[in-house]
């Protein structure tokens, strides 16, 4: 069941998104060669607490996710567990955080390079991930269907020859991190629920330089490309209001 939010709920979600986006501005400055992903996660945890936000990642699922953020490097697509791994020049780092404020959530992910991108192709991969996210957001319009978002993302990605991950998806969001509907990043248009005022979505393209097939690590969280190719992941939270769609995780 898709839970539609009222104006009060949206006002809280806006504040959650604003505070989370502000933290991401600081994260980008911390991505230096030599920092561990565990150190980065602790920095994020402290920033969340100082901002009155609560990580929805930490303790989620089974086995319980140990970090306040998912930090995924290079061929890891999503759900990378913070560790003693040190960042290196050219690493492609994906940071994904869902946080709540006064009982409502905002979800956001960004892809960064440590220093310069290792190749023009890698740079294009990230650029296309952001472009596909914008294409999906553009289809968040009252009267459209959920799969119109999916189709826009897939079309944008595959036009550049990149792969679209099938194993994970975007989702509804509100009081819970994951709500209905599921929003996959591929598929034909004009299918699924009709978009209405009061809905809120977390859209998150996950795309690959090579094969989109996923391999899972033994920790049951870390999802990486089966062929070891680079992966990019970006995400924004979008609400549907009387005035149209609104991205609440961008300042």
C-alpha positions, -999 to 999 in steps of 0.1 A, spaced: 0 0 0 13 34 -10 11 58 20 2 94 9 16 122 31 0 154 42 16 189 42 28 185 77 46 153 69 62 169 38 74 199 59 93 175 82 106 155 53 119 187 37 138 195 69 153 160 70 164 163 34 179 198 39 199 186 69 211 155 51 221 174 20 241 198 42 261 168 56 268 155 21 285 189 14 309 182 42 314 145 32 328 155 -1 356 174 16 366 144 37 372 121 8 410 122 8 436 95 1 444 75 33 412 80 52 395 47 61 358 41 53 354 34 91 368 69 99 344 84 73 315 65 88 323 79 123 325 114 109 291 109 93 276 95 125 288 125 145 274 149 119 240 131 119 238 134 157 248 171 157 221 177 131 193 159 150 192 131 124 191 94 131 206 69 107 181 44 94 210 22 80 226 13 113 211 -18 127 188 -24 97 181 -59 84 198 -92 93 225 -94 100 222 -59 114 240 -34 92 269 -20 113 274 14 98 256 47 99 262 49 61 268 25 33 302 33 18 309 14 -14 342 15 -34 348 9 -71 332 -24 -80 309 -25 -49 275 -12 -61 257 -7 -28 257 -16 9 294 -15 14 302 -20 51 326 7 67 360 -9 74 397 -3 78 400 -1 40 419 31 31 408 53 2 432 56 -27 436 81 -55 411 74 -83 387 53 -61 351 57 -70 333 60 -36 295 58 -32 280 71 0 244 63 8 226 75 39 190 73 50 183 95 80 151 104 99 141 137 116 111 139 139 99 105 126 102 111 88 130 100 65 151 113 37 174 91 16 204 103 -5 234 88 -22 263 104 -41 292 91 -61 326 107 -58 362 102 -71 391 105 -47 411 130 -67 409 126 -104 388 99 -122 409 70 -133 396 73 -169 373 93 -192 350 62 -192 348 62 -154 340 99 -154 313 94 -180 298 65 -159 292 89 -130 279 117 -152 254 93 -168 243 81 -133 234 117 -124 218 123 -158 196 92 -154 186 103 -119 174 136 -133 156 118 -161 137 97 -136 129 127 -115 115 145 -145 89 117 -149 77 122 -113 45 139 -124 9 135 -113 -8 112 -138 23 94 -149 29 58 -138 57 45 -117 73 26 -146 76 58 -166 104 66 -140 120 32 -146 119 35 -184 135 70 -183 164 58 -161 171 27 -182 168 46 -215 193 72 -204 218 47 -191 217 22 -219 219 49 -246 255 54 -233 263 17 -233 263 12 -195 245 -15 -175 214 -11 -153 214 -32 -121 183 -53 -117 188 -67 -82 181 -34 -62 155 -7 -67 143 27 -55 113 28 -32 86 48 -15 97 66 17 81 84 46 80 72 82 99 42 71 130 40 50 114 15 26 78 19 17 57 10 -13 60 12 -43 92 -5 -54 107 16 -82 131 -5 -104 155 12 -128 144 -7 -159 113 -17 -177 86 -6 -201 66 26 -195 30 31 -186 28 3 -160 23 2 -123 6 27 -99 -4 62 -110 16 90 -94 -6 112 -71 -1 141 -48 11 130 -14 35 104 -26 72 104 -18 99 84 -36 136 76 -32 150 72 -67 183 56 -70 199 45 -103 227 19 -99 247 15 -131 278 -4 -142 307 0 -166 304 -36 -176 279 -64 -167 250 -55 -145 249 -89 -128 255 -87 -90 276 -109 -68 271 -109 -30 299 -111 -5 298 -135 25 288 -107 48 253 -108 31 254 -70 25 282 -61 1 269 -62 -35 295 -59 -62 297 -63 -100 303 -100 -109 329 -89 -135 348 -64 -112 337 -34 -133 331 0 -118 297 9 -105 280 42 -98 250 49 -74 232 82 -69 199 89 -51 175 117 -42 142 119 -23 114 134 -42 79 145 -29 48 150 -50 30 182 -40 1 203 -54 27 224 -72 45 194 -88 75 173 -78 101 186 -54 136 173 -47 142 176 -10 178 163 -8 193 191 -29 202 225 -14 
